[in-house]
Amino acid sequence: ASAIGKLGEIGQLGIGMAADITILKVVDISENLEDSWGDIRIVKKAFVPIAVFIGGQLHPINADRRWPDPVCATECPARVARKTTMRWPDLVFAIDSEATYW
């Protein structure tokens, strides 16, 4: 399932050993970012993590992380591991009941 929250959060549901949750927000930028295929391109919008829950516990995030697409957050584990100090969970969206689903 995917959803967009009231503040522009975007996410999708993934099933795993624990209900790991990552909430991303879409932000306006203009810079070069590596996409999920490993290509560097100039993007106008990017996804930034605003909350990460692993096994039900809130974990700190690296606020300068940005991806041009949410796939890159989960399919680039080696690149993510080099840039963060925590295990990046499966991309999961947990959005409140007023979210818009598509």
MODELLER restraints for C-alpha pairs under 7 A, 6 or more apart:
rsr = mdl.restraints
at = mdl.atoms
rsr.add(forms.Gaussian(group=physical.xy_distance, feature=features.Distance(at['CA:1:A'], at['CA:12:A']), mean=5.23, stdev=0.5))
rsr.add(forms.Gaussian(group=physical.xy_distance, feature=features.Distance(at['CA:1:A'], at['CA:13:A']), mean=5.03, stdev=0.5))
rsr.add(forms.Gaussian(group=physical.xy_distance, feature=features.Distance(at['CA:2:A'], at['CA:11:A']), mean=5.52, stdev=0.5))
rsr.add(forms.Gaussian(group=physical.xy_distance, feature=features.Distance(at['CA:2:A'], at['CA:12:A']), mean=3.99, stdev=0.5))
rsr.add(forms.Gaussian(group=physical.xy_distance, feature=features.Distance(at['CA:2:A'], at['CA:13:A']), mean=6.33, stdev=0.5))
rsr.add(forms.Gaussian(group=physical.xy_distance, feature=features.Distance(at['CA:2:A'], at['CA:93:A']), mean=6.59, stdev=0.5))
rsr.add(forms.Gaussian(group=physical.xy_distance, feature=features.Distance(at['CA:2:A'], at['CA:101:A']), mean=6.15, stdev=0.5))
rsr.add(forms.Gaussian(group=physical.xy_distance, feature=features.Distance(at['CA:2:A'], at['CA:102:A']), mean=6.55, stdev=0.5))
rsr.add(forms.Gaussian(group=physical.xy_distance, feature=features.Distance(at['CA:3:A'], at['CA:10:A']), mean=5.70, stdev=0.5))
rsr.add(forms.Gaussian(group=physical.xy_distance, feature=features.Distance(at['CA:3:A'], at['CA:11:A']), mean=5.65, stdev=0.5))
rsr.add(forms.Gaussian(group=physical.xy_distance, feature=features.Distance(at['CA:3:A'], at['CA:12:A']), mean=6.40, stdev=0.5))
rsr.add(forms.Gaussian(group=physical.xy_distance, feature=features.Distance(at['CA:3:A'], at['CA:93:A']), mean=6.88, stdev=0.5))
rsr.add(forms.Gaussian(group=physical.xy_distance, feature=features.Distance(at['CA:3:A'], at['CA:95:A']), mean=6.62, stdev=0.5))
rsr.add(forms.Gaussian(group=physical.xy_distance, feature=features.Distance(at['CA:3:A'], at['CA:99:A']), mean=6.17, stdev=0.5))
rsr.add(forms.Gaussian(group=physical.xy_distance, feature=features.Distance(at['CA:3:A'], at['CA:100:A']), mean=5.73, stdev=0.5))
rsr.add(forms.Gaussian(group=physical.xy_distance, feature=features.Distance(at['CA:3:A'], at['CA:101:A']), mean=4.59, stdev=0.5))
rsr.add(forms.Gaussian(group=physical.xy_distance, feature=features.Distance(at['CA:3:A'], at['CA:102:A']), mean=6.60, stdev=0.5))
rsr.add(forms.Gaussian(group=physical.xy_distance, feature=features.Distance(at['CA:4:A'], at['CA:10:A']), mean=4.49, stdev=0.5))
rsr.add(forms.Gaussian(group=physical.xy_distance, feature=features.Distance(at['CA:4:A'], at['CA:11:A']), mean=6.80, stdev=0.5))
rsr.add(forms.Gaussian(group=physical.xy_distance, feature=features.Distance(at['CA:4:A'], at['CA:99:A']), mean=5.63, stdev=0.5))
rsr.add(forms.Gaussian(group=physical.xy_distance, feature=features.Distance(at['CA:4:A'], at['CA:100:A']), mean=5.46, stdev=0.5))
rsr.add(forms.Gaussian(group=physical.xy_distance, feature=features.Distance(at['CA:4:A'], at['CA:101:A']), mean=6.61, stdev=0.5))
rsr.add(forms.Gaussian(group=physical.xy_distance, feature=features.Distance(at['CA:5:A'], at['CA:95:A']), mean=5.79, stdev=0.5))
rsr.add(forms.Gaussian(group=physical.xy_distance, feature=features.Distance(at['CA:5:A'], at['CA:96:A']), mean=6.87, stdev=0.5))
rsr.add(forms.Gaussian(group=physical.xy_distance, feature=features.Distance(at['CA:5:A'], at['CA:99:A']), mean=4.58, stdev=0.5))
rsr.add(forms.Gaussian(group=physical.xy_distance, feature=features.Distance(at['CA:5:A'], at['CA:100:A']), mean=6.60, stdev=0.5))
rsr.add(forms.Gaussian(group=physical.xy_distance, feature=features.Distance(at['CA:6:A'], at['CA:99:A']), mean=6.25, stdev=0.5))
rsr.add(forms.Gaussian(group=physical.xy_distance, feature=features.Distance(at['CA:8:A'], at['CA:25:A']), mean=5.71, stdev=0.5))
rsr.add(forms.Gaussian(group=physical.xy_distance, feature=features.Distance(at['CA:8:A'], at['CA:26:A']), mean=6.25, stdev=0.5))
rsr.add(forms.Gaussian(group=physical.xy_distance, feature=features.Distance(at['CA:9:A'], at['CA:23:A']), mean=6.41, stdev=0.5))
rsr.add(forms.Gaussian(group=physical.xy_distance, feature=features.Distance(at['CA:9:A'], at['CA:24:A']), mean=5.42, stdev=0.5))
rsr.add(forms.Gaussian(group=physical.xy_distance, feature=features.Distance(at['CA:9:A'], at['CA:25:A']), mean=4.25, stdev=0.5))
rsr.add(forms.Gaussian(group=physical.xy_distance, feature=features.Distance(at['CA:9:A'], at['CA:26:A']), mean=6.65, stdev=0.5))
rsr.add(forms.Gaussian(group=physical.xy_distance, feature=features.Distance(at['CA:10:A'], at['CA:23:A']), mean=6.53, stdev=0.5))
rsr.add(forms.Gaussian(group=physical.xy_distance, feature=features.Distance(at['CA:10:A'], at['CA:24:A']), mean=5.49, stdev=0.5))
rsr.add(forms.Gaussian(group=physical.xy_distance, feature=features.Distance(at['CA:10:A'], at['CA:25:A']), mean=5.90, stdev=0.5))
rsr.add(forms.Gaussian(group=physical.xy_distance, feature=features.Distance(at['CA:10:A'], at['CA:93:A']), mean=6.75, stdev=0.5))
rsr.add(forms.Gaussian(group=physical.xy_distance, feature=features.Distance(at['CA:11:A'], at['CA:23:A']), mean=5.91, stdev=0.5))
rsr.add(forms.Gaussian(group=physical.xy_distance, feature=features.Distance(at['CA:11:A'], at['CA:24:A']), mean=6.38, stdev=0.5))
rsr.add(forms.Gaussian(group=physical.xy_distance, feature=features.Distance(at['CA:11:A'], at['CA:92:A']), mean=5.83, stdev=0.5))
rsr.add(forms.Gaussian(group=physical.xy_distance, feature=features.Distance(at['CA:11:A'], at['CA:93:A']), mean=3.71, stdev=0.5))
rsr.add(forms.Gaussian(group=physical.xy_distance, feature=features.Distance(at['CA:11:A'], at['CA:94:A']), mean=6.94, stdev=0.5))
rsr.add(forms.Gaussian(group=physical.xy_distance, feature=features.Distance(at['CA:12:A'], at['CA:91:A']), mean=6.55, stdev=0.5))
rsr.add(forms.Gaussian(group=physical.xy_distance, feature=features.Distance(at['CA:12:A'], at['CA:92:A']), mean=4.81, stdev=0.5))
rsr.add(forms.Gaussian(group=physical.xy_distance, feature=features.Distance(at['CA:12:A'], at['CA:93:A']), mean=4.15, stdev=0.5))
rsr.add(forms.Gaussian(group=physical.xy_distance, feature=features.Distance(at['CA:13:A'], at['CA:92:A']), mean=4.35, stdev=0.5))
rsr.add(forms.Gaussian(group=physical.xy_distance, feature=features.Distance(at['CA:13:A'], at['CA:93:A']), mean=5.13, stdev=0.5))
rsr.add(forms.Gaussian(group=physical.xy_distance, feature=features.Distance(at['CA:14:A'], at['CA:90:A']), mean=6.47, stdev=0.5))
rsr.add(forms.Gaussian(group=physical.xy_distance, feature=features.Distance(at['CA:14:A'], at['CA:91:A']), mean=6.42, stdev=0.5))
rsr.add(forms.Gaussian(group=physical.xy_distance, feature=features.Distance(at['CA:14:A'], at['CA:92:A']), mean=5.19, stdev=0.5))
rsr.add(forms.Gaussian(group=physical.xy_distance, feature=features.Distance(at['CA:18:A'], at['CA:55:A']), mean=5.19, stdev=0.5))
rsr.add(forms.Gaussian(group=physical.xy_distance, feature=features.Distance(at['CA:19:A'], at['CA:55:A']), mean=5.85, stdev=0.5))
rsr.add(forms.Gaussian(group=physical.xy_distance, feature=features.Distance(at['CA:19:A'], at['CA:56:A']), mean=6.70, stdev=0.5))
rsr.add(forms.Gaussian(group=physical.xy_distance, feature=features.Distance(at['CA:20:A'], at['CA:53:A']), mean=5.53, stdev=0.5))
rsr.add(forms.Gaussian(group=physical.xy_distance, feature=features.Distance(at['CA:20:A'], at['CA:54:A']), mean=4.54, stdev=0.5))
rsr.add(forms.Gaussian(group=physical.xy_distance, feature=features.Distance(at['CA:20:A'], at['CA:55:A']), mean=5.67, stdev=0.5))
rsr.add(forms.Gaussian(group=physical.xy_distance, feature=features.Distance(at['CA:20:A'], at['CA:56:A']), mean=6.89, stdev=0.5))
rsr.add(forms.Gaussian(group=physical.xy_distance, feature=features.Distance(at['CA:20:A'], at['CA:89:A']), mean=5.71, stdev=0.5))
rsr.add(forms.Gaussian(group=physical.xy_distance, feature=features.Distance(at['CA:20:A'], at['CA:90:A']), mean=6.39, stdev=0.5))
rsr.add(forms.Gaussian(group=physical.xy_distance, feature=features.Distance(at['CA:20:A'], at['CA:92:A']), mean=6.58, stdev=0.5))
rsr.add(forms.Gaussian(group=physical.xy_distance, feature=features.Distance(at['CA:21:A'], at['CA:52:A']), mean=5.70, stdev=0.5))
rsr.add(forms.Gaussian(group=physical.xy_distance, feature=features.Distance(at['CA:21:A'], at['CA:53:A']), mean=4.91, stdev=0.5))
rsr.add(forms.Gaussian(group=physical.xy_distance, feature=features.Distance(at['CA:21:A'], at['CA:54:A']), mean=6.49, stdev=0.5))
rsr.add(forms.Gaussian(group=physical.xy_distance, feature=features.Distance(at['CA:21:A'], at['CA:89:A']), mean=6.86, stdev=0.5))
rsr.add(forms.Gaussian(group=physical.xy_distance, feature=features.Distance(at['CA:21:A'], at['CA:91:A']), mean=6.41, stdev=0.5))
rsr.add(forms.Gaussian(group=physical.xy_distance, feature=features.Distance(at['CA:21:A'], at['CA:92:A']), mean=4.54, stdev=0.5))
rsr.add(forms.Gaussian(group=physical.xy_distance, feature=features.Distance(at['CA:21:A'], at['CA:93:A']), mean=6.08, stdev=0.5))
rsr.add(forms.Gaussian(group=physical.xy_distance, feature=features.Distance(at['CA:21:A'], at['CA:94:A']), mean=6.55, stdev=0.5))
rsr.add(forms.Gaussian(group=physical.xy_distance, feature=features.Distance(at['CA:22:A'], at['CA:49:A']), mean=6.90, stdev=0.5))
rsr.add(forms.Gaussian(group=physical.xy_distance, feature=features.Distance(at['CA:22:A'], at['CA:51:A']), mean=5.92, stdev=0.5))
rsr.add(forms.Gaussian(group=physical.xy_distance, feature=features.Distance(at['CA:22:A'], at['CA:52:A']), mean=4.53, stdev=0.5))
rsr.add(forms.Gaussian(group=physical.xy_distance, feature=features.Distance(at['CA:22:A'], at['CA:53:A']), mean=6.37, stdev=0.5))
rsr.add(forms.Gaussian(group=physical.xy_distance, feature=features.Distance(at['CA:22:A'], at['CA:89:A']), mean=6.98, stdev=0.5))
rsr.add(forms.Gaussian(group=physical.xy_distance, feature=features.Distance(at['CA:22:A'], at['CA:91:A']), mean=5.46, stdev=0.5))
rsr.add(forms.Gaussian(group=physical.xy_distance, feature=features.Distance(at['CA:22:A'], at['CA:92:A']), mean=5.22, stdev=0.5))
rsr.add(forms.Gaussian(group=physical.xy_distance, feature=features.Distance(at['CA:22:A'], at['CA:93:A']), mean=6.14, stdev=0.5))
rsr.add(forms.Gaussian(group=physical.xy_distance, feature=features.Distance(at['CA:23:A'], at['CA:49:A']), mean=5.87, stdev=0.5))
rsr.add(forms.Gaussian(group=physical.xy_distance, feature=features.Distance(at['CA:23:A'], at['CA:50:A']), mean=5.77, stdev=0.5))
rsr.add(forms.Gaussian(group=physical.xy_distance, feature=features.Distance(at['CA:23:A'], at['CA:51:A']), mean=5.22, stdev=0.5))
rsr.add(forms.Gaussian(group=physical.xy_distance, feature=features.Distance(at['CA:23:A'], at['CA:52:A']), mean=6.40, stdev=0.5))
rsr.add(forms.Gaussian(group=physical.xy_distance, feature=features.Distance(at['CA:23:A'], at['CA:93:A']), mean=5.76, stdev=0.5))
rsr.add(forms.Gaussian(group=physical.xy_distance, feature=features.Distance(at['CA:23:A'], at['CA:94:A']), mean=6.93, stdev=0.5))
rsr.add(forms.Gaussian(group=physical.xy_distance, feature=features.Distance(at['CA:24:A'], at['CA:47:A']), mean=5.77, stdev=0.5))
rsr.add(forms.Gaussian(group=physical.xy_distance, feature=features.Distance(at['CA:24:A'], at['CA:48:A']), mean=5.22, stdev=0.5))
rsr.add(forms.Gaussian(group=physical.xy_distance, feature=features.Distance(at['CA:24:A'], at['CA:49:A']), mean=4.33, stdev=0.5))
rsr.add(forms.Gaussian(group=physical.xy_distance, feature=features.Distance(at['CA:24:A'], at['CA:50:A']), mean=5.58, stdev=0.5))
rsr.add(forms.Gaussian(group=physical.xy_distance, feature=features.Distance(at['CA:25:A'], at['CA:47:A']), mean=5.42, stdev=0.5))
rsr.add(forms.Gaussian(group=physical.xy_distance, feature=features.Distance(at['CA:25:A'], at['CA:48:A']), mean=5.30, stdev=0.5))
rsr.add(forms.Gaussian(group=physical.xy_distance, feature=features.Distance(at['CA:25:A'], at['CA:49:A']), mean=6.36, stdev=0.5))
rsr.add(forms.Gaussian(group=physical.xy_distance, feature=features.Distance(at['CA:25:A'], at['CA:50:A']), mean=6.56, stdev=0.5))
rsr.add(forms.Gaussian(group=physical.xy_distance, feature=features.Distance(at['CA:26:A'], at['CA:45:A']), mean=6.48, stdev=0.5))
rsr.add(forms.Gaussian(group=physical.xy_distance, feature=features.Distance(at['CA:26:A'], at['CA:46:A']), mean=5.55, stdev=0.5))
rsr.add(forms.Gaussian(group=physical.xy_distance, feature=features.Distance(at['CA:26:A'], at['CA:47:A']), mean=4.64, stdev=0.5))
rsr.add(forms.Gaussian(group=physical.xy_distance, feature=features.Distance(at['CA:26:A'], at['CA:48:A']), mean=6.48, stdev=0.5))
rsr.add(forms.Gaussian(group=physical.xy_distance, feature=features.Distance(at['CA:27:A'], at['CA:45:A']), mean=5.50, stdev=0.5))
rsr.add(forms.Gaussian(group=physical.xy_distance, feature=features.Distance(at['CA:27:A'], at['CA:46:A']), mean=5.46, stdev=0.5))
rsr.add(forms.Gaussian(group=physical.xy_distance, feature=features.Distance(at['CA:27:A'], at['CA:47:A']), mean=6.33, stdev=0.5))
rsr.add(forms.Gaussian(group=physical.xy_distance, feature=features.Distance(at['CA:28:A'], at['CA:44:A']), mean=5.82, stdev=0.5))
rsr.add(forms.Gaussian(group=physical.xy_distance, feature=features.Distance(at['CA:28:A'], at['CA:45:A']), mean=4.55, stdev=0.5))
rsr.add(forms.Gaussian(group=physical.xy_distance, feature=features.Distance(at['CA:28:A'], at['CA:46:A']), mean=6.60, stdev=0.5))
rsr.add(forms.Gaussian(group=physical.xy_distance, feature=features.Distance(at['CA:29:A'], at['CA:43:A']), mean=6.94, stdev=0.5))
rsr.add(forms.Gaussian(group=physical.xy_distance, feature=features.Distance(at['CA:29:A'], at['CA:44:A']), mean=4.95, stdev=0.5))
rsr.add(forms.Gaussian(group=physical.xy_distance, feature=features.Distance(at['CA:29:A'], at['CA:45:A']), mean=5.35, stdev=0.5))
rsr.add(forms.Gaussian(group=physical.xy_distance, feature=features.Distance(at['CA:29:A'], at['CA:46:A']), mean=6.72, stdev=0.5))
rsr.add(forms.Gaussian(group=physical.xy_distance, feature=features.Distance(at['CA:30:A'], at['CA:42:A']), mean=6.50, stdev=0.5))
rsr.add(forms.Gaussian(group=physical.xy_distance, feature=features.Distance(at['CA:30:A'], at['CA:43:A']), mean=5.63, stdev=0.5))
rsr.add(forms.Gaussian(group=physical.xy_distance, feature=features.Distance(at['CA:30:A'], at['CA:44:A']), mean=4.77, stdev=0.5))
rsr.add(forms.Gaussian(group=physical.xy_distance, feature=features.Distance(at['CA:31:A'], at['CA:42:A']), mean=5.15, stdev=0.5))
rsr.add(forms.Gaussian(group=physical.xy_distance, feature=features.Distance(at['CA:31:A'], at['CA:43:A']), mean=5.87, stdev=0.5))
rsr.add(forms.Gaussian(group=physical.xy_distance, feature=features.Distance(at['CA:32:A'], at['CA:40:A']), mean=6.08, stdev=0.5))
rsr.add(forms.Gaussian(group=physical.xy_distance, feature=features.Distance(at['CA:32:A'], at['CA:41:A']), mean=5.09, stdev=0.5))
rsr.add(forms.Gaussian(group=physical.xy_distance, feature=features.Distance(at['CA:32:A'], at['CA:42:A']), mean=4.24, stdev=0.5))
rsr.add(forms.Gaussian(group=physical.xy_distance, feature=features.Distance(at['CA:32:A'], at['CA:43:A']), mean=6.31, stdev=0.5))
rsr.add(forms.Gaussian(group=physical.xy_distance, feature=features.Distance(at['CA:33:A'], at['CA:40:A']), mean=5.37, stdev=0.5))
rsr.add(forms.Gaussian(group=physical.xy_distance, feature=features.Distance(at['CA:33:A'], at['CA:41:A']), mean=5.64, stdev=0.5))
rsr.add(forms.Gaussian(group=physical.xy_distance, feature=features.Distance(at['CA:33:A'], at['CA:42:A']), mean=6.34, stdev=0.5))
rsr.add(forms.Gaussian(group=physical.xy_distance, feature=features.Distance(at['CA:33:A'], at['CA:43:A']), mean=6.79, stdev=0.5))
rsr.add(forms.Gaussian(group=physical.xy_distance, feature=features.Distance(at['CA:33:A'], at['CA:67:A']), mean=6.76, stdev=0.5))
rsr.add(forms.Gaussian(group=physical.xy_distance, feature=features.Distance(at['CA:33:A'], at['CA:68:A']), mean=6.48, stdev=0.5))
rsr.add(forms.Gaussian(group=physical.xy_distance, feature=features.Distance(at['CA:34:A'], at['CA:40:A']), mean=4.35, stdev=0.5))
rsr.add(forms.Gaussian(group=physical.xy_distance, feature=features.Distance(at['CA:34:A'], at['CA:41:A']), mean=6.51, stdev=0.5))
rsr.add(forms.Gaussian(group=physical.xy_distance, feature=features.Distance(at['CA:35:A'], at['CA:67:A']), mean=6.79, stdev=0.5))
rsr.add(forms.Gaussian(group=physical.xy_distance, feature=features.Distance(at['CA:35:A'], at['CA:68:A']), mean=5.76, stdev=0.5))
rsr.add(forms.Gaussian(group=physical.xy_distance, feature=features.Distance(at['CA:35:A'], at['CA:69:A']), mean=6.70, stdev=0.5))
rsr.add(forms.Gaussian(group=physical.xy_distance, feature=features.Distance(at['CA:35:A'], at['CA:72:A']), mean=5.95, stdev=0.5))
rsr.add(forms.Gaussian(group=physical.xy_distance, feature=features.Distance(at['CA:36:A'], at['CA:71:A']), mean=6.12, stdev=0.5))
rsr.add(forms.Gaussian(group=physical.xy_distance, feature=features.Distance(at['CA:36:A'], at['CA:72:A']), mean=4.12, stdev=0.5))
rsr.add(forms.Gaussian(group=physical.xy_distance, feature=features.Distance(at['CA:36:A'], at['CA:75:A']), mean=6.49, stdev=0.5))
rsr.add(forms.Gaussian(group=physical.xy_distance, feature=features.Distance(at['CA:36:A'], at['CA:76:A']), mean=6.47, stdev=0.5))
rsr.add(forms.Gaussian(group=physical.xy_distance, feature=features.Distance(at['CA:43:A'], at['CA:68:A']), mean=6.57, stdev=0.5))
rsr.add(forms.Gaussian(group=physical.xy_distance, feature=features.Distance(at['CA:45:A'], at['CA:68:A']), mean=6.67, stdev=0.5))
rsr.add(forms.Gaussian(group=physical.xy_distance, feature=features.Distance(at['CA:46:A'], at['CA:66:A']), mean=5.92, stdev=0.5))
rsr.add(forms.Gaussian(group=physical.xy_distance, feature=features.Distance(at['CA:46:A'], at['CA:67:A']), mean=5.32, stdev=0.5))
rsr.add(forms.Gaussian(group=physical.xy_distance, feature=features.Distance(at['CA:46:A'], at['CA:68:A']), mean=4.57, stdev=0.5))
rsr.add(forms.Gaussian(group=physical.xy_distance, feature=features.Distance(at['CA:46:A'], at['CA:69:A']), mean=6.77, stdev=0.5))
rsr.add(forms.Gaussian(group=physical.xy_distance, feature=features.Distance(at['CA:47:A'], at['CA:66:A']), mean=5.42, stdev=0.5))
rsr.add(forms.Gaussian(group=physical.xy_distance, feature=features.Distance(at['CA:47:A'], at['CA:67:A']), mean=5.10, stdev=0.5))
rsr.add(forms.Gaussian(group=physical.xy_distance, feature=features.Distance(at['CA:47:A'], at['CA:68:A']), mean=6.18, stdev=0.5))
rsr.add(forms.Gaussian(group=physical.xy_distance, feature=features.Distance(at['CA:47:A'], at['CA:69:A']), mean=6.51, stdev=0.5))
rsr.add(forms.Gaussian(group=physical.xy_distance, feature=features.Distance(at['CA:47:A'], at['CA:70:A']), mean=6.63, stdev=0.5))
rsr.add(forms.Gaussian(group=physical.xy_distance, feature=features.Distance(at['CA:48:A'], at['CA:65:A']), mean=5.94, stdev=0.5))
rsr.add(forms.Gaussian(group=physical.xy_distance, feature=features.Distance(at['CA:48:A'], at['CA:66:A']), mean=4.76, stdev=0.5))
rsr.add(forms.Gaussian(group=physical.xy_distance, feature=features.Distance(at['CA:48:A'], at['CA:67:A']), mean=6.73, stdev=0.5))
rsr.add(forms.Gaussian(group=physical.xy_distance, feature=features.Distance(at['CA:49:A'], at['CA:63:A']), mean=6.99, stdev=0.5))
rsr.add(forms.Gaussian(group=physical.xy_distance, feature=features.Distance(at['CA:49:A'], at['CA:65:A']), mean=6.94, stdev=0.5))
rsr.add(forms.Gaussian(group=physical.xy_distance, feature=features.Distance(at['CA:51:A'], at['CA:61:A']), mean=6.97, stdev=0.5))
rsr.add(forms.Gaussian(group=physical.xy_distance, feature=features.Distance(at['CA:52:A'], at['CA:58:A']), mean=5.81, stdev=0.5))
rsr.add(forms.Gaussian(group=physical.xy_distance, feature=features.Distance(at['CA:52:A'], at['CA:59:A']), mean=5.54, stdev=0.5))
rsr.add(forms.Gaussian(group=physical.xy_distance, feature=features.Distance(at['CA:52:A'], at['CA:61:A']), mean=6.85, stdev=0.5))
rsr.add(forms.Gaussian(group=physical.xy_distance, feature=features.Distance(at['CA:53:A'], at['CA:59:A']), mean=5.81, stdev=0.5))
rsr.add(forms.Gaussian(group=physical.xy_distance, feature=features.Distance(at['CA:54:A'], at['CA:89:A']), mean=6.75, stdev=0.5))
rsr.add(forms.Gaussian(group=physical.xy_distance, feature=features.Distance(at['CA:62:A'], at['CA:84:A']), mean=6.34, stdev=0.5))
rsr.add(forms.Gaussian(group=physical.xy_distance, feature=features.Distance(at['CA:67:A'], at['CA:73:A']), mean=6.58, stdev=0.5))
rsr.add(forms.Gaussian(group=physical.xy_distance, feature=features.Distance(at['CA:74:A'], at['CA:90:A']), mean=6.20, stdev=0.5))
rsr.add(forms.Gaussian(group=physical.xy_distance, feature=features.Distance(at['CA:74:A'], at['CA:91:A']), mean=6.22, stdev=0.5))
rsr.add(forms.Gaussian(group=physical.xy_distance, feature=features.Distance(at['CA:81:A'], at['CA:87:A']), mean=6.99, stdev=0.5))
